[in-house]
Amino acid sequence: MGKKLPSDILRYTVLKIFEEGPSYGYEVVSSIEEVTDGYWSPSYGTIYPLIQRLEDQGLLKSLSEKEAKDQGLDNGDRNYFELTEKGKEEVTPDQETEARENFEELILGYLKIYENKYGKESLEELLENAL
């Protein structure tokens, strides 16, 4: 599905994916699709520019072909990236808490909009089916 993640949540989600190890654009999109059961699927036109911005900000670094091979990655035509030290500072437990609080506020706001538009019973049914 083509639904969009808010940019700050998408940014943090992408950094968390890279925290697990080197990755590349297609793998990032696939990871987001997987953890959201397909509800959110960012386009490559969103992910690749975001990865580039994160690299420009010094949060990610592109791996050379040799670096990728040294880490046992099948480079092929893929351009792998990994978190820099500066990038690791963006996914600390304190940052995790802040991101979680922001995400919770966003979710609660969406739920309130839904409840006001469709009613409390519809919201309860939605939540029951979602979980």
Residue pairs with C-beta under 8 A, 6 or more apart in sequence:
1 38
1 39
1 40
1 41
2 41
2 43
3 39
3 40
3 41
4 10
4 40
4 42
4 46
5 13
5 32
5 40
5 42
6 106
8 102
9 99
9 102
9 103
9 106
10 32
10 42
10 46
10 50
11 50
11 54
12 90
12 91
12 95
12 99
13 32
14 28
14 47
14 50
14 51
14 54
15 54
15 59
15 83
15 87
15 90
15 91
16 91
17 23
17 27
17 28
17 31
17 32
18 28
18 60
18 81
18 82
18 83
18 87
19 83
19 88
19 91
21 82
22 63
22 68
22 71
22 73
22 80
22 81
22 82
23 31
23 80
23 81
23 82
24 78
24 79
24 80
24 81
25 44
25 47
25 48
25 51
25 79
26 44
26 78
28 47
28 51
29 41
29 42
29 43
29 44
29 47
32 40
32 41
32 42
33 40
33 41
51 60
51 81
54 60
54 81
54 87
55 61
55 62
55 81
57 86
58 84
58 86
58 87
59 83
59 84
59 86
59 87
59 90
60 81
60 82
60 83
60 84
60 87
61 81
61 82
61 84
62 79
62 80
62 81
63 71
63 73
63 79
63 80
63 81
63 82
65 75
67 80
68 75
68 78
68 80
69 75
73 80
83 91
89 95
111 123
114 122
114 123
114 126
115 122
115 123
